[in-house]
Amino acid sequence: MAVLTSIGAKWSIAVETVKGTRPTTFTHIPKVYECEMPELTPNTADATSYDNLVNTSSVPILSDTSSNFSLTARYTSDEEAETVWNAAVADFEAGKATGLGCWLCLDIKDAKNVYFFPIVPVETQLPSDLPLNDVVSIAMNYTLAGDIVKSATRPTYA
């Protein structure tokens, strides 16, 4: 059994070409070094009735994933990550009228599965971090738009 590390992990993005069908070809987002991962926190609803004499009762309901997330990449003079991200945002905006969705993919090297996130991406605006005497960063923000899909089938990369 190999221990998995984040070394070689790949984030990529794609817009559907057929409404409701997850893409099979994704574009790698270069230079990503930080990501906010959705935490699937279980929620419950109170199902207590007058028949309960000692404890309350609960039933599971939808998990809470929080709200907005971001990938952070090294900002380069070629604006590599920003260019890939904003091209996908433009494709997503163009396809919104016909209901085309956008997907992120997390491919961890040597893992059995990859993870697909249906998202609503937001165009980048400004560098997210302007540290003194350090590398500038760019944030690529998104909202989760549905259930995360785990799959043994890896995408192809454009």
N, CA, C and O of each residue as an XYZ file, in Angstrom:
632
protein
N       0.836     -1.168      0.000
C       0.000      0.000      0.000
C       0.888      1.240      0.000
O       1.723      1.409      0.888
N       0.710      2.097     -0.984
C       1.475      3.340     -1.080
C       0.781      4.435     -0.277
O      -0.446      4.541     -0.274
N       1.570      5.227      0.388
C       1.038      6.394      1.085
C       0.900      7.513      0.059
O       1.839      7.809     -0.681
N      -0.278      8.131      0.022
C      -0.523      9.184     -0.954
C      -0.073     10.525     -0.397
O      -0.223     10.797      0.794
N       0.478     11.354     -1.264
C       0.862     12.710     -0.884
C       0.222     13.688     -1.867
O      -0.359     13.281     -2.873
N       0.335     14.953     -1.571
C      -0.210     15.959     -2.477
C       0.737     16.243     -3.647
O       0.381     16.971     -4.574
N       1.931     15.672     -3.603
C       2.883     15.863     -4.693
C       2.314     15.243     -5.968
O       1.968     14.062     -5.987
N       2.221     16.021     -7.007
C       1.690     15.528     -8.275
C       0.178     15.631     -8.394
O      -0.384     15.241     -9.418
N      -0.497     16.150     -7.364
C      -1.946     16.337     -7.475
C      -2.231     17.361     -8.569
O      -1.474     18.314     -8.753
N      -3.311     17.156     -9.282
C      -3.621     18.009    -10.426
C      -5.060     18.509    -10.313
O      -5.994     17.722    -10.159
N      -5.221     19.825    -10.391
C      -6.536     20.443    -10.489
C      -6.785     20.795    -11.948
O      -5.885     21.273    -12.637
N      -8.004     20.558    -12.417
C      -8.352     20.894    -13.789
C      -9.808     21.345    -13.847
O     -10.571     21.142    -12.903
N     -10.177     21.952    -14.958
C     -11.512     22.536    -15.108
C     -12.046     22.263    -16.503
O     -11.281     22.166    -17.463
N     -13.381     22.138    -16.611
C     -14.025     21.933    -17.914
C     -15.483     22.371    -17.839
O     -16.104     22.339    -16.777
N     -16.008     22.775    -18.975
C     -17.422     23.118    -19.105
C     -18.088     22.028    -19.926
O     -17.518     21.523    -20.893
N     -19.299     21.672    -19.528
C     -20.043     20.640    -20.244
C     -20.244     21.023    -21.707
O     -20.412     22.197    -22.036
N     -20.223     20.026    -22.567
C     -20.599     20.240    -23.961
C     -22.016     19.730    -24.194
O     -22.681     20.123    -25.151
N     -22.467     18.845    -23.302
C     -23.836     18.336    -23.313
C     -24.412     18.598    -21.928
O     -23.838     18.175    -20.925
N     -25.533     19.288    -21.869
C     -26.155     19.653    -20.600
C     -26.342     18.429    -19.701
O     -26.919     17.422    -20.110
N     -25.846     18.538    -18.479
C     -26.022     17.476    -17.496
C     -25.061     16.311    -17.618
O     -25.172     15.341    -16.868
N     -24.116     16.383    -18.550
C     -23.150     15.307    -18.740
C     -21.756     15.819    -18.375
O     -21.232     16.740    -19.002
N     -21.169     15.202    -17.348
C     -19.840     15.624    -16.906
C     -18.835     15.466    -18.042
O     -18.810     14.427    -18.702
N     -18.011     16.476    -18.276
C     -17.010     16.377    -19.349
C     -16.010     15.251    -19.089
O     -15.813     14.825    -17.951
N     -15.394     14.788    -20.153
C     -14.353     13.768    -20.024
C     -12.967     14.344    -20.278
O     -11.962     13.720    -19.937
N     -12.908     15.531    -20.875
C     -11.634     16.202    -21.129
C     -11.588     17.495    -20.321
O     -12.501     18.318    -20.391
N     -10.519     17.661    -19.559
C     -10.347     18.809    -18.680
C      -9.043     19.526    -19.016
O      -8.125     18.937    -19.586
N      -8.978     20.814    -18.654
C      -7.767     21.607    -18.835
C      -7.095     21.782    -17.486
O      -7.709     22.257    -16.531
N      -5.839     21.398    -17.413
C      -5.060     21.504    -16.179
C      -4.894     22.974    -15.789
O      -4.597     23.818    -16.634
N      -5.089     23.271    -14.506
C      -4.866     24.620    -13.977
C      -3.468     24.614    -13.362
O      -3.263     23.988    -12.322
N      -2.514     25.285    -13.973
C      -1.131     25.214    -13.499
C      -0.893     26.043    -12.231
O      -1.630     26.984    -11.934
N       0.135     25.672    -11.510
C       0.677     26.440    -10.381
C      -0.223     26.509     -9.151
O       0.015     27.349     -8.282
N      -1.257     25.654     -9.039
C      -2.101     25.658     -7.835
C      -1.282     25.122     -6.671
O      -0.631     24.084     -6.781
N      -1.322     25.838     -5.557
C      -0.578     25.383     -4.382
C      -1.432     25.351     -3.116
O      -0.961     24.905     -2.070
N      -2.665     25.811     -3.195
C      -3.525     25.810     -2.019
C      -4.966     25.668     -2.481
O      -5.353     26.212     -3.516
N      -5.755     24.937     -1.712
C      -7.164     24.769     -2.066
C      -8.011     24.685     -0.806
O      -7.615     24.085      0.193
N      -9.165     25.289     -0.874
C     -10.158     25.130      0.180
C     -11.054     23.976     -0.248
O     -11.702     24.038     -1.293
N     -11.089     22.932      0.556
C     -11.889     21.764      0.217
C     -13.254     21.842      0.894
O     -13.339     22.181      2.074
N     -14.317     21.533      0.163
C     -15.630     21.464      0.802
C     -15.636     20.371      1.870
O     -15.221     19.241      1.613
N     -16.104     20.710      3.051
C     -16.247     19.721      4.115
C     -17.698     19.292      4.149
O     -18.593     20.117      4.329
N     -17.927     18.017      3.977
C     -19.290     17.505      3.963
C     -19.722     17.217      5.394
O     -19.615     16.087      5.872
N     -20.210     18.244      6.067
C     -20.615     18.135      7.462
C     -22.033     17.600      7.529
O     -22.954     18.233      7.014
N     -22.228     16.429      8.165
C     -23.583     15.867      8.249
C     -24.508     16.771      9.062
O     -24.107     17.350     10.072
N     -25.729     16.876      8.610
C     -26.775     17.599      9.325
C     -27.865     16.627      9.715
O     -28.009     15.563      9.113
N     -28.628     16.996     10.721
C     -29.767     16.187     11.132
C     -30.962     17.095     11.358
O     -30.815     18.295     11.590
N     -32.126     16.515     11.290
C     -33.371     17.214     11.614
C     -33.956     16.531     12.839
O     -33.867     15.313     12.991
N     -34.542     17.314     13.690
C     -35.149     16.787     14.911
C     -36.388     15.971     14.553
O     -37.299     16.478     13.898
N     -36.423     14.732     14.974
C     -37.564     13.851     14.726
C     -38.195     13.387     16.040
O     -38.871     12.359     16.090
N     -37.965     14.152     17.089
C     -38.488     13.801     18.405
C     -40.014     13.894     18.396
O     -40.598     14.813     17.823
N     -40.631     12.926     19.040
C     -42.087     12.943     19.184
C     -42.438     12.797     20.662
O     -41.564     12.593     21.504
N     -43.713     12.903     20.958
C     -44.144     12.758     22.343
C     -43.890     11.355     22.877
O     -43.917     11.143     24.089
N     -43.645     10.398     21.992
C     -43.337      9.029     22.425
C     -41.944      8.920     23.022
O     -41.668      7.984     23.773
N     -41.059      9.860     22.702
C     -39.707      9.839     23.267
C     -39.804     10.216     24.742
O     -40.387     11.242     25.093
N     -39.227      9.377     25.602
C     -39.296      9.623     27.040
C     -37.938      9.974     27.643
O     -37.890     10.545     28.733
N     -36.827      9.649     26.967
C     -35.507      9.886     27.526
C     -34.626     10.723     26.610
O     -33.990     11.679     27.055
N     -34.589     10.368     25.342
C     -33.697     11.039     24.387
C     -34.482     11.646     23.234
O     -35.607     11.244     22.936
N     -33.856     12.626     22.598
C     -34.431     13.151     21.368
C     -34.093     12.203     20.229
O     -33.206     11.359     20.362
N     -34.789     12.339     19.121
C     -34.522     11.535     17.928
C     -34.152     12.464     16.789
O     -34.669     13.577     16.698
N     -33.264     12.014     15.926
C     -32.841     12.788     14.768
C     -32.817     11.901     13.542
O     -32.672     10.682     13.630
N     -32.962     12.547     12.395
C     -32.824     11.836     11.129
C     -31.805     12.592     10.283
O     -31.734     13.819     10.348
N     -31.019     11.869      9.491
C     -30.037     12.565      8.648
C     -30.728     13.331      7.524
O     -31.725     12.881      6.959
N     -30.170     14.501      7.216
C     -30.644     15.296      6.079
C     -29.435     15.689      5.237
O     -28.363     15.111      5.414
N     -29.568     16.625      4.353
C     -28.479     17.024      3.474
C     -27.259     17.499      4.253
O     -27.387     18.142      5.295
N     -26.082     17.180      3.741
C     -24.843     17.650      4.357
C     -24.624     19.108      4.009
O     -25.015     19.563      2.934
N     -23.999     19.838      4.916
C     -23.659     21.232      4.685
C     -22.243     21.282      4.134
O     -21.324     20.708      4.717
N     -22.066     21.971      3.009
C     -20.736     22.070      2.387
C     -20.117     23.444      2.557
O     -19.059     23.714      1.989
N     -20.736     24.299      3.307
C     -20.338     25.697      3.448
C     -20.783     26.443      2.207
O     -21.822     26.123      1.629
N     -20.014     27.429      1.793
C     -20.503     28.305      0.747
C     -19.526     28.436     -0.410
O     -19.627     27.708     -1.397
N     -18.591     29.353     -0.293
C     -17.660     29.622     -1.386
C     -16.283     29.045     -1.082
O     -15.878     28.929      0.075
N     -15.583     28.688     -2.140
C     -14.270     28.078     -2.014
C     -13.325     28.711     -3.020
O     -13.750     29.447     -3.912
N     -12.038     28.419     -2.869
C     -11.095     28.941     -3.853
C      -9.903     28.023     -4.008
O      -9.534     27.274     -3.103
N      -9.316     28.108     -5.185
C      -8.010     27.534     -5.463
C      -7.064     28.724     -5.525
O      -7.430     29.782     -6.038
N      -5.864     28.564     -5.013
C      -4.887     29.640     -5.071
C      -3.690     29.147     -5.860
O      -3.175     28.054     -5.621
N      -3.255     29.971     -6.805
C      -2.133     29.589     -7.670
C      -1.065     30.670     -7.642
O      -1.329     31.824     -7.303
N       0.135     30.273     -8.003
C       1.228     31.227     -8.161
C       0.905     32.088     -9.374
O       0.551     31.575    -10.436
N       1.028     33.381     -9.210
C       0.744     34.319    -10.292
C       2.022     34.480    -11.103
O       3.063     34.853    -10.562
N       1.944     34.202    -12.388
C       3.127     34.269    -13.243
C       2.970     35.400    -14.253
O       1.866     35.900    -14.469
N       4.071     35.796    -14.865
C       4.009     36.864    -15.868
C       3.157     36.454    -17.070
O       2.618     37.313    -17.768
N       3.033     35.148    -17.314
C       2.170     34.661    -18.387
C       0.725     34.494    -17.922
O      -0.162     34.202    -18.725
N       0.492     34.680    -16.620
C      -0.840     34.550    -16.027
C      -1.477     33.221    -16.407
O      -2.645     33.165    -16.791
N      -0.698     32.158    -16.294
C      -1.133     30.838    -16.744
C      -2.427     30.365    -16.099
O      -3.391     30.049    -16.795
N      -2.452     30.316    -14.771
C      -3.636     29.809    -14.081
C      -4.839     30.705    -14.344
O      -5.941     30.218    -14.598
N      -4.623     32.011    -14.282
C      -5.718     32.961    -14.502
C      -6.279     32.817    -15.914
O      -7.493     32.889    -16.104
N      -5.419     32.617    -16.895
C      -5.865     32.466    -18.277
C      -6.735     31.228    -18.435
O      -7.797     31.293    -19.055
N      -6.299     30.101    -17.884
C      -7.081     28.857    -17.964
C      -8.419     29.035    -17.254
O      -9.471     28.688    -17.791
N      -8.365     29.581    -16.042
C      -9.584     29.742    -15.240
C     -10.582     30.671    -15.946
O     -11.751     30.320    -16.107
N     -10.125     31.844    -16.363
C     -11.042     32.816    -16.958
C     -11.586     32.359    -18.314
O     -12.687     32.754    -18.698
N     -10.839     31.545    -19.032
C     -11.363     30.966    -20.281
C     -12.528     30.026    -19.964
O     -13.535     30.018    -20.672
N     -12.385     29.237    -18.901
C     -13.470     28.339    -18.487
C     -14.677     29.144    -18.002
O     -15.819     28.785    -18.289
N     -14.426     30.227    -17.270
C     -15.533     31.086    -16.813
C     -16.271     31.655    -18.017
O     -17.502     31.670    -18.030
N     -15.552     32.120    -19.022
C     -16.177     32.662    -20.231
C     -17.011     31.588    -20.936
O     -18.126     31.866    -21.378
N     -16.484     30.369    -21.045
C     -17.228     29.263    -21.660
C     -18.481     28.944    -20.849
O     -19.550     28.702    -21.409
N     -18.339     28.946    -19.532
C     -19.471     28.674    -18.649
C     -20.547     29.758    -18.817
O     -21.731     29.445    -18.945
N     -20.137     31.019    -18.816
C     -21.094     32.124    -18.981
C     -21.797     32.039    -20.328
O     -22.998     32.295    -20.421
N     -21.054     31.682    -21.374
C     -21.644     31.546    -22.706
C     -22.645     30.399    -22.768
O     -23.628     30.470    -23.506
N     -22.402     29.338    -21.993
C     -23.282     28.171    -22.016
C     -24.391     28.206    -20.984
O     -25.233     27.308    -20.956
N     -24.410     29.237    -20.123
C     -25.414     29.314    -19.060
C     -26.840     29.333    -19.597
O     -27.733     28.723    -19.010
N     -27.052     30.012    -20.679
C     -28.395     30.121    -21.248
C     -28.949     28.755    -21.648
O     -30.159     28.536    -21.607
N     -28.069     27.847    -22.031
C     -28.506     26.498    -22.414
C     -28.321     25.495    -21.283
O     -28.557     24.301    -21.466
N     -27.897     25.978    -20.109
C     -27.815     25.115    -18.935
C     -26.553     24.285    -18.819
O     -26.536     23.294    -18.089
N     -25.489     24.668    -19.524
C     -24.240     23.905    -19.426
C     -23.564     24.201    -18.091
O     -23.476     25.356    -17.673
N     -23.092     23.155    -17.432
C     -22.435     23.303    -16.146
C     -20.930     23.309    -16.269
O     -20.369     23.003    -17.321
N     -20.286     23.664    -15.169
C     -18.828     23.705    -15.098
C     -18.381     22.734    -14.013
O     -19.052     22.571    -12.994
N     -17.235     22.090    -14.245
C     -16.724     21.082    -13.313
C     -15.245     21.312    -13.007
O     -14.457     21.678    -13.880
N     -14.899     21.088    -11.752
C     -13.497     21.002    -11.337
C     -13.173     19.533    -11.162
O     -14.054     18.729    -10.858
N     -11.924     19.183    -11.350
C     -11.476     17.813    -11.111
C     -10.224     17.851    -10.249
O      -9.297     18.615    -10.519
N     -10.203     17.027     -9.217
C      -9.019     16.828     -8.391
C      -8.524     15.416     -8.648
O      -9.219     14.439     -8.369
N      -7.317     15.322     -9.182
C      -6.694     14.040     -9.514
C      -5.427     13.914     -8.667
O      -4.412     14.552     -8.947
N      -5.503     13.084     -7.632
C      -4.368     12.866     -6.730
C      -3.553     11.705     -7.278
O      -4.066     10.601     -7.463
N      -2.296     11.967     -7.531
C      -1.419     10.967     -8.135
C      -1.455      9.656     -7.335
O      -1.328      9.668     -6.111
N      -1.626      8.544     -8.028
C      -1.638      7.181     -7.498
C      -2.881      6.832     -6.676
O      -2.963      5.723     -6.148
N      -3.849      7.742     -6.552
C      -5.094      7.423     -5.854
C      -5.987      6.595     -6.781
O      -5.907      6.726     -8.003
N      -6.828      5.753     -6.206
C      -7.738      4.935     -7.000
C      -8.805      5.765     -7.692
O      -9.266      5.414     -8.778
N      -9.198      6.872     -7.060
C     -10.315      7.673     -7.568
C      -9.905      9.112     -7.816
O      -8.922      9.605     -7.264
N     -10.685      9.774     -8.661
C     -10.591     11.212     -8.850
C     -11.902     11.805     -8.366
O     -12.904     11.101     -8.235
N     -11.886     13.097     -8.104
C     -13.057     13.774     -7.554
C     -13.489     14.879     -8.500
O     -12.673     15.686     -8.944
N     -14.778     14.907     -8.804
C     -15.354     15.898     -9.701
C     -16.325     16.774     -8.912
O     -17.193     16.269     -8.200
N     -16.171     18.089     -9.045
C     -16.976     19.059     -8.324
C     -17.783     19.888     -9.319
O     -17.186     20.612    -10.116
N     -19.120     19.815     -9.309
C     -19.890     20.730    -10.137
C     -19.839     22.115     -9.489
O     -20.126     22.255     -8.300
N     -19.476     23.131    -10.262
C     -19.239     24.445     -9.667
C     -19.862     25.578    -10.475
O     -20.239     25.410    -11.635
N     -19.958     26.729     -9.829
C     -20.218     27.996    -10.491
C     -18.958     28.819    -10.273
O     -18.727     29.307     -9.166
N     -18.133     28.983    -11.314
C     -16.876     29.716    -11.159
C     -17.072     31.220    -11.286
O     -18.015     31.686    -11.927
N     -16.176     31.965    -10.672
C     -16.202     33.423    -10.725
C     -14.902     33.904    -11.367
O     -13.822     33.416    -11.035
N     -15.011     34.849    -12.276
C     -13.828     35.396    -12.935
C     -12.885     36.016    -11.909
O     -13.329     36.660    -10.959
N     -11.592     35.819    -12.103
C     -10.610     36.422    -11.200
C     -10.608     37.940    -11.408
O     -10.900     38.429    -12.499
N     -10.279     38.666    -10.356
C     -10.282     40.124    -10.423
C      -8.887     40.702    -10.217
O      -8.335     41.350    -11.106
N      -8.333     40.464     -9.051
C      -7.029     41.010     -8.670
C      -6.178     39.900     -8.087
O      -6.710     38.865     -7.687
N      -4.873     40.089     -8.030
C      -4.065     39.129     -7.280
C      -4.608     39.038     -5.851
O      -4.993     40.048     -5.262
N      -4.635     37.832     -5.305
C      -5.231     37.631     -3.985
C      -4.265     37.924     -2.857
O      -4.679     38.113     -1.713
N      -2.999     37.964     -3.167
C      -2.009     38.161     -2.125
C      -0.851     38.944     -2.728
O      -0.333     38.580     -3.783
N      -0.452     40.004     -2.067
C       0.648     40.823     -2.547
C       1.666     40.967     -1.413
O       1.839     42.045     -0.844
N       2.328     39.862     -1.103
C       3.256     39.887      0.023
C       4.546     40.629     -0.331
O       4.949     40.693     -1.493
N       5.163     41.171      0.674
C       6.435     41.854      0.486
C       7.534     40.814      0.313
O       7.648     39.890      1.119
N       8.335     40.958     -0.723
C       9.474     40.079     -0.958
C       9.073     38.605     -1.068
O       9.753     37.728     -0.535
N       7.960     38.341     -1.767
C       7.477     36.975     -1.907
C       6.734     36.849     -3.239
O       6.635     37.818     -3.992
N       6.223     35.679     -3.521
C       5.523     35.391     -4.767
C       4.073     35.874     -4.677
O       3.411     35.681     -3.657
N       3.591     36.494     -5.738
C       2.212     36.959     -5.811
C       1.306     35.772     -6.142
O       1.697     34.866     -6.878
N       0.091     35.791     -5.588
C      -0.877     34.704     -5.793
C      -2.136     35.220     -6.462
O      -2.436     36.414     -6.423
N      -2.872     34.298     -7.080
C      -4.170     34.608     -7.674
C      -5.179     33.590     -7.142
O      -4.900     32.392     -7.107
N      -6.350     34.074     -6.729
C      -7.404     33.183     -6.221
C      -8.444     32.955     -7.307
O      -8.841     33.881     -8.015
N      -8.873     31.714     -7.424
C      -9.918     31.336     -8.360
C     -11.088     30.834     -7.522
O     -11.046     29.729     -6.982
N     -12.138     31.659     -7.419
C     -13.252     31.389     -6.513
C     -14.392     30.663     -7.209
O     -14.638     30.843     -8.402
N     -15.082     29.833     -6.426
C     -16.226     29.098     -6.961
C     -17.190     28.730     -5.844
O     -16.848     28.744     -4.662
N     -18.401     28.403     -6.260
C     -19.432     27.889     -5.370
C     -19.752     26.475     -5.822
O     -19.861     26.212     -7.020
N     -19.901     25.578     -4.882
C     -20.290     24.205     -5.200
C     -21.734     24.223     -5.698
O     -22.595     24.847     -5.079
N     -22.003     23.540     -6.818
C     -23.324     23.601     -7.451
C     -24.045     22.259     -7.465
O     -25.047     22.108     -8.164
N     -23.559     21.295     -6.717
C     -24.189     19.977     -6.701
C     -23.323     19.010     -5.930
O     -22.417     19.411     -5.199
N     -23.608     17.737     -6.098
C     -22.903     16.699     -5.353
C     -21.535     16.403     -5.960
O     -21.378     16.356     -7.180
N     -20.558     16.206     -5.096
C     -19.216     15.801     -5.520
C     -19.286     14.347     -5.973
O     -19.905     13.510     -5.315
N     -18.647     14.057     -7.100
C     -18.671     12.711     -7.667
C     -17.280     12.103     -7.559
O     -16.294     12.711     -7.976
N     -17.207     10.907     -7.002
C     -15.962     10.157     -6.936
C     -16.002      9.102     -8.034
O     -16.993      8.384     -8.170
N     -14.923      9.005     -8.825
C     -14.922      8.104     -9.971
C     -13.550      7.467    -10.146
O     -12.525      8.102     -9.899
N     -13.538      6.222    -10.568
C     -12.291      5.529    -10.861
C     -11.792      5.877    -12.279
O     -10.673      5.521    -12.649
N     -12.614      6.562    -13.053
C     -12.252      6.928    -14.422
C     -11.621      8.311    -14.449
O     -12.273      9.312    -14.150
N     -10.362      8.354    -14.807
C      -9.642      9.621    -14.889
C     -10.007     10.337    -16.189
O     -10.260      9.703    -17.213
N     -10.029     11.665    -16.129
C     -10.298     12.409    -17.366
C      -9.065     12.431    -18.254
O      -7.970     12.063    -17.831
N      -9.261     12.866    -19.484
C      -8.117     13.192    -20.332
C      -7.876     14.677    -20.151
O      -8.770     15.417    -19.738
N      -6.645     15.115    -20.466
C      -6.286     16.507    -20.265
C      -5.961     17.154    -21.598
O      -5.205     16.611    -22.404
N      -6.548     18.328    -21.815
C      -6.341     19.066    -23.066
C      -5.008     19.780    -23.025
O      -4.643     20.459    -23.984
